[in-house]
Each structure stands twice: as C-alpha cells, then as structure tokens.
Amino acid sequence: MHSANNSPGSDEYAYAKSLIFKKQKVKLYKIKHFLFDFGGVLIEKTFVLNNLFAFIEHDLNIKIPSKEIDPYLKKLRRRLSSGRISARTFLESIFETYYLPFQKKNEALPSKKVNIEYYLELWFNLYTQVTHISSDMAEIVEHLHLAGYTVSLLSNTYDIHAKSNELRGFYDNFDNVYLSNEIGLIKPDMDKYIYVLKKLGSKPKRCIFIDDKISNLIPAHELGIIVIKFESFEKFKQQLNDIGINEISPNLRKVIKKKYVSYKKKKKEYNKIKREYKKVKKKYLKKRYRKKKSVKRRLEFQKKRAEYQKKKIEYQNERDKKKEELISKVKLNCL
C-alpha cells in the first residue's frame, strides 16, 4: 500500500520535490485514456464535512476533533471513503464517540435526541448546494470523448456525495467511473491505480492522469502513467498544448494515428531501400578493385544509392515531423 505524506522532510515530499524539473516523455500516438480526479479538478474543493461538523457541534454543544488530531476519526473517514461503512454508519459512530459518552459521563440522558435522518439530509443538501461542475472542464471531457479517447473518472468520495453527483448527471460524460466507495480502493494507494489499469486493459504509458494533489500523482507516476497536476483551467489548457493537443477536434485520436501510420510507412520503405542499397554496395565494393570493372554493376549501385538517399530524406522529414507533432517532453511542476 502507498502511504501519502506530503509534509517537508518526508520521503514522499523529497520524491515530489525531485519531480519539479523532471520531464515526462509523451508519445501522443500511444495515448488512449484520460483519467480525471473529481474534487479540485472538475468541481472546486469543498469542505462539506467540516461544515456539517460545525452544525453538529453547535446543535449538540460538543467538540469533534480534526482528523489530523484524532486517529480514530481519520480511520473512520477512510472507512467511509472506501465504502466499508455508509454515511449513516459514519454519523452514528460520530455520535456514539463524541456525544453519547459525554452525556453518560454526567449521568444524564441525552439532552437532545439525535435525529440521524435530519443530519443525513443536511449533509446531502449542503453538498448539493456547494458543488457545481466546471462548465469549461465538462466541455473538455466531452471533447476528449468525441475525439476518440476513453475518458474515466477516478474519485475518492463518500456514498452520499456520489448519490448527489449521480442524480445531477455529473458522471454521464465518462466512459468509466471508478469511485473509492464502490471499488473499496482509495487514492493514493497503489492498488487503486493497478486496479484501474487492469480494468481498462491498458499499459500505464497509454494513460494521462489529472489530479490536483501531488500525493495522488506520485504512485501513478511511479507506475509509468503520464501525470498532470491540475492548478487551473487556463493552466490545464496550456499543459494539453505542451503535450501536443492544441485543439481537441472530433476524431483527433484517429488523425494522430493516421500521422503515425504515415511515419511508419515511410520508415518501412526507407528500411527496405536501405537494405537493398547495402546489399548492392557490398556487392559492388567486393568487385571494384578488380581490373575489369562491370559498368552494369556500377550503374546498379549508383541507382540504388540515389533511391536510398531520396528515401532517407523523405524518412528524416517524416521522423522530424513525428517528433514535432507526436512526441513531447513535458516538465512536471509539482510543488
């Protein structure tokens, strides 16, 4: 399992820092899958659970510690994110841990009966009110889909959030949706990325993964997936441009594949002429020092050499075009 620790002095922080100037080689003609994070990429970051806790603390006059302070709460939230417990069970555990013991300690019945249904509804409504999918990013997802790419979602989420997203059609434009609460695997655990690659039937280098957290990008990068740290919509458009996707036109992937096929054809033709030329050259040089020279053999050699030089120029031009249009080296600015 891959642990996430992005604090200064940690091993992961040091590794992340080493990636600042690292360049990832992107062979655009091999890319088939785009994988998107949800929160912080397609929607703005939300702090719904913190807001819900604030309501609960005010209503019941209690204090719920932060997950950074309380290991139990951190574990509880992880179990919720992995789908091991439901939002209802999560709230019941919160009340049983931070509310009921306090009441019993004072040898009194709870001063206020906890209405689980009320807080579940409040949680759902809070999330629904503050989450709005970016129209710009939704358009990019749709265009990538029409361009011929498989576009998938990789999200750490809770069942109650997923229900709200699904009801509003936030997942409709994705070919695949891999939610932590459904598959039981959480980013940045390496197992989640391995699971997704297996489900896609894809090699890492055929995938581009976009996430706003470097801790989620590190394990994907270690597997060989091309990673992009999302910072803003404008920056993301520039990052796509750096990769070689200036405009996401319909059937873009087919256009890219066509360019690659053209290059492969020229390369094949060049290699064939090159082999023939070498063969004739060897034959010619073997006989050239004899007193009696063959005019026929010399003419054959000169013809093959001319063919070879012509094909070599054609191939080199196609290769340079391929390097310019289909291969890029993108720097990963991660901190």
C-alpha positions in Angstrom: 0.0 0.0 0.0 1.2 3.5 -0.8 1.2 6.0 2.0 0.7 9.7 1.4 2.8 12.1 3.3 3.5 15.4 1.6 5.0 17.2 4.6 8.5 18.8 4.4 11.1 16.2 5.5 9.1 13.2 4.5 10.3 10.7 1.9 7.3 11.5 -0.4 7.9 15.2 -0.1 11.6 14.7 -1.1 10.4 12.5 -4.0 7.9 15.1 -5.1 10.5 17.8 -5.0 12.7 15.7 -7.2 10.0 15.8 -9.9 10.0 19.6 -10.3 12.4 19.5 -13.2 11.7 16.0 -14.3 10.4 15.7 -17.9 7.9 13.0 -18.9 8.1 11.7 -22.4 4.6 11.7 -24.0 4.1 9.7 -27.2 0.8 11.2 -28.2 0.0 8.4 -30.7 0.1 5.9 -27.9 -2.3 7.8 -25.6 -5.7 6.2 -25.4 -7.1 7.1 -21.9 -7.6 10.3 -19.9 -8.2 9.8 -16.2 -9.7 12.7 -14.2 -9.9 13.3 -10.5 -13.2 14.9 -9.4 -12.9 17.3 -6.4 -10.5 20.1 -7.1 -10.4 19.4 -10.8 -14.0 19.1 -12.2 -15.5 20.9 -9.2 -14.0 23.3 -6.7 -12.7 21.9 -3.4 -15.4 21.6 -0.8 -15.3 21.4 3.0 -18.8 20.0 3.4 -17.9 17.6 6.2 -16.2 20.3 8.2 -19.3 22.5 7.8 -21.6 19.6 8.8 -19.5 19.0 11.9 -19.8 22.8 12.7 -23.6 22.4 12.6 -23.5 19.3 14.8 -21.1 20.9 17.3 -23.4 23.9 17.6 -26.6 21.9 17.9 -25.3 19.4 20.5 -22.8 21.6 22.2 -19.9 19.1 21.6 -16.4 19.3 20.0 -15.4 17.0 17.2 -11.6 16.9 16.7 -9.9 17.2 13.3 -8.8 14.0 11.6 -5.2 15.3 11.9 -5.5 15.2 15.7 -7.7 12.2 16.2 -6.5 8.9 14.6 -9.9 7.3 15.1 -11.7 10.0 13.1 -9.1 9.7 10.3 -9.7 5.9 10.2 -13.4 6.4 10.3 -13.3 8.8 7.3 -11.0 6.4 5.4 -13.5 3.6 6.0 -16.3 5.9 4.7 -14.3 6.8 1.6 -13.5 3.1 0.9 -17.2 2.2 1.2 -16.7 -0.1 4.2 -19.2 2.0 6.1 -22.1 4.1 4.9 -22.7 7.8 5.6 -25.4 6.7 8.1 -23.0 4.4 10.0 -20.4 7.1 9.9 -22.7 9.6 11.6 -23.8 7.0 14.1 -20.2 6.4 15.0 -19.6 10.1 15.4 -22.5 10.5 17.8 -21.5 7.3 19.7 -18.0 8.5 20.2 -18.2 12.3 20.7 -21.7 12.8 22.0 -23.3 9.9 23.9 -20.3 9.2 26.2 -20.3 12.8 27.3 -23.9 12.6 28.2 -23.5 9.3 30.2 -20.5 10.8 32.0 -22.8 13.4 33.5 -25.2 10.6 34.5 -28.0 12.1 32.5 -30.0 11.1 29.5 -29.1 12.9 26.3 -30.5 16.4 26.5 -31.4 16.3 22.8 -32.3 13.2 20.8 -30.1 12.8 17.8 -32.0 12.7 14.5 -29.8 10.8 12.1 -32.2 11.4 9.2 -32.1 15.1 9.8 -28.3 15.2 9.7 -28.1 12.9 6.6 -30.5 15.2 4.8 -28.5 18.3 5.9 -25.3 16.6 4.7 -26.8 15.8 1.3 -28.2 19.3 0.9 -25.0 21.0 2.0 -23.0 19.1 -0.6 -25.6 19.6 -3.4 -25.7 23.4 -2.8 -22.0 24.0 -2.9 -20.9 21.6 -5.7 -21.1 22.8 -9.2 -19.2 21.1 -12.1 -17.0 23.4 -14.1 -18.6 24.0 -17.5 -15.1 24.5 -19.0 -13.8 21.2 -17.7 -17.1 19.4 -18.6 -16.6 20.7 -22.2 -13.0 19.4 -22.3 -14.2 16.0 -21.0 -16.9 15.9 -23.7 -14.5 17.0 -26.5 -11.9 14.3 -25.4 -14.7 11.7 -25.6 -15.7 12.9 -29.1 -12.0 13.0 -30.1 -11.9 9.2 -29.6 -10.3 8.9 -26.2 -11.6 6.9 -23.3 -12.4 9.3 -20.5 -12.6 7.9 -17.0 -13.2 9.3 -13.5 -11.0 8.3 -10.5 -12.5 9.8 -7.4 -12.2 9.4 -3.6 -15.8 10.0 -2.4 -18.5 9.1 0.0 -21.7 7.3 -0.9 -23.8 10.4 0.0 -21.7 12.6 -2.3 -21.8 10.0 -5.1 -25.6 9.9 -4.9 -25.8 13.6 -5.3 -23.4 13.6 -8.2 -25.2 10.8 -10.0 -28.6 12.4 -9.6 -27.3 15.6 -11.2 -25.7 13.7 -14.1 -22.1 14.6 -13.2 -20.9 11.2 -14.2 -22.8 10.9 -17.5 -19.9 12.1 -19.8 -17.5 9.5 -18.5 -16.9 6.1 -20.1 -15.9 4.6 -16.8 -16.4 5.8 -13.2 -14.1 4.4 -10.5 -15.4 5.6 -7.1 -13.5 4.7 -4.0 -16.7 3.9 -2.1 -17.7 1.4 -4.8 -14.4 -0.4 -5.5 -13.1 -0.3 -2.0 -9.8 1.3 -3.0 -8.6 4.8 -2.2 -6.0 7.1 -3.8 -3.1 7.3 -3.2 -3.0 3.6 -2.5 -1.1 2.0 -5.4 -3.6 -0.8 -5.6 -6.3 1.6 -6.9 -4.2 2.6 -9.9 -3.3 -1.0 -10.6 -7.0 -1.9 -10.4 -7.9 0.8 -12.9 -5.2 -0.2 -15.4 -6.4 -3.8 -15.2 -10.0 -2.8 -15.8 -9.0 -0.6 -18.7 -6.7 -3.3 -20.1 -4.1 -0.7 -20.6 -0.4 -0.1 -20.2 0.5 2.9 -18.0 2.1 5.0 -20.8 -1.2 4.9 -22.7 -2.9 6.9 -19.9 -2.8 10.6 -18.8 -4.0 11.2 -15.2 -5.1 14.6 -13.9 -5.3 15.4 -10.2 -4.8 18.4 -8.0 -2.9 16.6 -5.3 0.7 15.6 -5.7 0.3 12.8 -3.2 -2.2 11.2 -5.6 0.0 11.7 -8.6 3.2 10.2 -7.2 2.1 6.5 -7.2 0.6 6.9 -10.7 3.9 8.4 -11.9 5.8 5.5 -10.3 3.7 3.1 -12.4 4.6 5.0 -15.6 1.3 6.9 -16.1 1.7 10.4 -17.6 0.6 12.8 -14.8 -0.7 16.4 -14.8 -1.0 18.4 -11.7 -4.2 20.5 -12.1 -3.9 24.0 -10.9 -6.4 26.0 -13.0 -8.4 25.6 -16.2 -6.1 28.0 -18.1 -3.0 26.2 -16.9 -4.6 22.9 -17.9 -5.2 24.1 -21.4 -1.6 25.1 -21.6 -0.5 21.7 -20.3 -2.6 20.0 -23.0 -0.9 22.3 -25.6 2.5 21.3 -24.2 1.7 17.7 -24.8 0.7 18.4 -28.3 -3.1 18.8 -28.1 -3.7 22.3 -29.4 -7.3 21.7 -30.3 -9.5 18.9 -29.2 -11.2 18.3 -32.6 -13.6 15.4 -33.3 -11.7 12.1 -34.1 -8.5 13.7 -33.0 -7.1 10.3 -32.0 -7.7 8.9 -35.5 -5.9 11.9 -37.0 -2.9 11.4 -34.7 -2.9 7.6 -35.5 -3.0 8.5 -39.2 0.1 10.7 -38.9 1.9 7.9 -37.1 0.9 5.3 -39.7 2.3 7.7 -42.4 5.6 7.8 -40.5 5.7 4.0 -40.1 5.1 3.6 -43.8 7.9 5.9 -44.7 10.2 4.2 -42.2 9.3 0.8 -43.7 10.0 2.0 -47.2 13.3 3.6 -46.1 14.5 0.4 -44.3 13.7 -1.7 -47.4 15.6 0.6 -49.7 18.4 0.8 -47.2 18.8 -3.0 -47.1 18.8 -3.2 -50.9 21.3 -0.4 -51.1 23.7 -2.0 -48.6 23.4 -5.3 -50.4 24.3 -3.7 -53.8 27.0 -1.6 -52.2 28.6 -4.7 -50.6 28.5 -6.5 -54.0 29.9 -3.5 -55.8 32.8 -2.9 -53.4 33.7 -6.5 -53.5 34.4 -6.3 -57.2 35.5 -2.7 -57.6 39.2 -3.4 -57.2 39.3 -5.9 -60.0 41.0 -4.8 -63.1 37.9 -5.4 -65.2 35.1 -3.3 -63.9 31.4 -4.0 -64.6 29.6 -1.0 -65.9 26.2 -2.7 -65.2 27.2 -3.3 -61.6 28.3 0.4 -61.2 25.1 1.7 -62.7 23.0 -0.6 -60.4 25.0 0.7 -57.4 24.5 4.4 -58.4 20.8 3.9 -59.0 20.3 2.2 -55.6 22.3 4.9 -53.9 20.2 7.6 -55.4 17.0 5.8 -54.3 18.4 5.3 -50.9 19.4 9.0 -50.5 15.9 10.1 -51.7 14.1 7.8 -49.3 16.4 8.8 -46.5 15.5 12.4 -46.9 11.8 11.5 -47.0 12.1 9.4 -43.9 14.1 12.0 -42.0 11.5 14.7 -42.8 8.7 12.3 -41.6 10.7 11.5 -38.4 11.2 15.2 -37.7 7.5 15.8 -38.2 6.7 12.9 -35.9 9.0 14.3 -33.2 7.4 17.7 -33.5 3.7 16.7 -33.7 3.5 13.4 -31.8 6.3 13.3 -29.2 6.8 15.8 -26.4 8.7 16.1 -23.2 6.6 17.7 -20.5 8.0 19.1 -17.3 6.1 18.1 -14.2 5.8 21.2 -12.0 4.5 19.5 -8.8 5.2 21.8 -5.9 
